[in-house]
Structures are given as structure tokens and as C-alpha cells.
């Protein structure tokens, strides 16, 4: 329940009572306005196999977990519900303990632009015994994954680039960003205004109604935390248990969402460097943390002089920092090893050796330097740019980059740089004013290099009825069911099981690295 002062509660009760009395005096036809979304709210879902064909590992995993899939029809434009429609793809693993069923738990794994339809099996595994009481529902948001697609046919899977070393490099990224924006305007201009978080939240409410539910529970990671904040603000009273993992401060969500993450990423890079130094015999990047960091800097300066040849790709000053950022989101030996091998490949290329990129680095380069993941980048950028207007003057970004690169020549040219939002059409709606309190369970690692810890503590201070589960000592983005902390997972599962938040904030310690 939302906390209210006694006076406010009394006024609310009187208002509702007066309204009820007034309704009894009205003819039946005037008691309730017709629902403009009735055909969407009352649609019958056709559940089917999640397997799309022989080469569909995600569909097969869903099938093995007992999931069924359906397409939910929603309006493209909620201001014209009688107009064009699109579909939102969902999966569902039904509750098996029907006697103690809580209801549906809708999932969003972040992005924006990330598909979540395939997340139900892994989340259900993390939920352990409490999973039996929920319908676990994965959702591909509008224009993502198996939902009606949005593809601007980009030559890249991400709109973000480093600004380079000088004004000529910055101007190249400006031209690159402008070209991406124009491609989207040309290829998908009719749907771009409707690719927003507010419309995704409206779709979630149609999914809720189409499932025949009065309320939903929700688990959102990273950007999914912001989506949860928006949904609960737009549709108060329609959520039960809400878990936000990797918490975004809604006041800081903008078209320049990378700004401010430099310190967390520097810290994550240092901790990885210490790990790599302890394994110099394997990776050859340096025997101390300082030596490993110096190796990364040598690769950066070499790529700025001459693009590095890695297989069929060329790695320059605009892309090298993106590769590093991609290597710093998961705090575990496998992820650290993948990144270390990638740095070793880049180091070899910087020394003139013929370098075939390792599988991890090859995937990152394909993502950044080819159009293989164009739909992901298109949808992500459309949502970010559709939610918030960005400064239109490139000089704003150039000044910010020049000022910030003095302290951080690796990350600041990315985090302060412009992107296609600079050249995007203005959003049709203002950003959502997020409610000032919500009884939610917040989860964050102190070293999260994406949704940094300060965002979680800020939201916690604004929402006194919420609780915060902190994982200390880990540079981890996305904790519940991902990092392997029994303390975190048990805290979340206890809340999902009982609906009761912890009496106080919870502190969990990450295991010490060797």
C-alpha cells in the first residue's frame, strides 16, 4: 500500500463515497465510459508452440521448459486505437501450484531493444520452488525480437561510437550518427514516433488484460527497471510484487544515458586488470595491474594511429572503447577470460601480427561493424530517442568530450559523445513523471558499470517503502539469478513468495577473488 497521511486517506474515502452515490443516480448507460481499448483488452490469445523451425534453440529451450507462445495485438498509436495494429510476442510457463498461485510475473531483460521472450526458463530456474506459484511470462517489447519488427537496415548493431582523437574524428562520428538517423527516418519513419517506453508500458497493460489478470508482478533488469518505474506510474494499482535489478534513476534517464558511468567502468577495468595480472602466464598482458592497464592504453593509442586488422575487421579509435565497454559488464572468470583474450588479440594486431579474433571478440566486432544486429540497434536507439529529446547542437558534445577526455581518454569520448538522437525528430510525448514512492524490491551491485549504484540508492531514498538489496564487492550488471549470490537470490525469492519486503535493506557480500 502507498503510505498516506490520515487526513489524505479520509479525503480519499469521502471522495470515493460521493462518487459512488452520484453513480447510483445516473442511468446505466452513463455509469462507465466505454473502453476504447476493449477489443485489445478482451482478445483471445492463440497459444502455440514456441519453436519457429529446426534452427531455433531459444524456441526449443522454451518448449522443453513447458512454455507456450502467443501474439498479443496492440495499437500502433494509442491515440488512435481504431487504426493500425502491431503484435507483441509473449511466452508463458504456467504455474503448477494452482492452489497457491500468485499470478503472472512479466519479464524485461533490459536494452532497450533486448528480447525477453526467451528469458522465462532461466528466471524460473532462479526462482526455485516459488516458480510453481507464478505464470512466468517473457515479453518481446514492441519492435523487438518476435514482435512486429523495426529495422532501419543499419551497417551496425549499435549507434554508439567513440569521438576519436581530434575534431576530424568527432566530425566523422557526427556524420555517422546523422546517417543512422536518416536511415531510420527513411526506412521506418511511420513507426518511429511510437517506439517509446510509454507505449511499451501501455502494451504491458494490454498483455495484463489479455491474460485476464487484474494485477501483474514484474521483474525488470537494467532498462527494464525504468520500464517498471514508468508502468507503475502510468497504471497505479495494477502491480503486485515488483523487483527492479540494476536500478536506473528516472531523473537521469535520457538520450545521453552513458554520461556518468565513467568512474564505475574505470573501477571495473582496474579490477579486471588485477585479475589478468595474476594470470600473466596465460594472457601475457602484464604482471601487475598497472602493466595491464598500460597495455590497454597502448592498444588504444595504436588503434588511434592506424586501424588494427583483426580478421576481416578494422578496429579504430571510434570502436576500440566500445569493445572495452562490452567486456566490462559481467564479474566472473569466464567473462574476464573472454575479455583478456580479446585484449591479447588486439595487442597482437597493434604489434603488426596477423590476428584472428577469438570467438568473444569476433562476436563483438560483428555486432559493432556489421549489420547482423541492425534490428537491435534500430529499436534501442528509436526508444531512447523517442523517450527524450537530445541537444541538437554538435558543439555541445564536442565541448563535453574535450573537457572530459583530459581525465578519461578511454571512456569519456564515448560517454560524452553525440549519437543519432542529436538528429532525431522530437518526441511526441513528455517523459513520464515517475511516482514518488513504490513498495518495490531494488537490487544492485556496488560496482555495476552500466546502471551504477548511485541510481539505486537515489531511487531507494525517494521510495521509503521500498527496500534495497546490495551486492558489495562485485562489478556486476544484473544480479538476481545471474551472478550466483545465494544471499541476493534468497532475498528476492522470499519477497516473491510472501509479498512482504524485508524489514530493512539487505547487504550481501560477493566472494573474494583469488
Secondary structure, DSSP 8 states (H G I E B T S, - for coil): -----HHHHHHHHHHHHHHHHHHHTS-GGGSS---TTHHHHT-----B-S--SSS-HHHHHHHHTT-EEEEEEEESSGGGTTS-EEEEEEEEE--S-GGG--EEEEEE--TTT---GGGHHHHHHHHGGGGGGEEEEEEE-TBSTTSSB-----SSS-------SSHHHHHHHHHHHHHHHHHHHHHHHHHHTT-SHHHHHHHHHHHHHHTT-S-EEEEEETHHHHHHHHHHHHSTT-EEEEEEES---TTT-STTTTTT-HHHHHHHHHHHHHHHHTTHHHH-S-SSHHHHHHHHHHHHHHHHHS-EEETTEEE-HHHHHHHHHHTSS--SHHHHHHHHHHHHHHHHHHTT--B---HHHHHHHHHHHSSTTHHHHHHHHHHHHHHS-----HHHHHHHHHHHTTT-TTTHHHHTS--GGGGS---SS------S----EEEEETT-SSS-HHHHHHHHHH-TT-EEEEEET---S--TTTT--HHHHHHHHHHHHHS---SS-EEEE-----
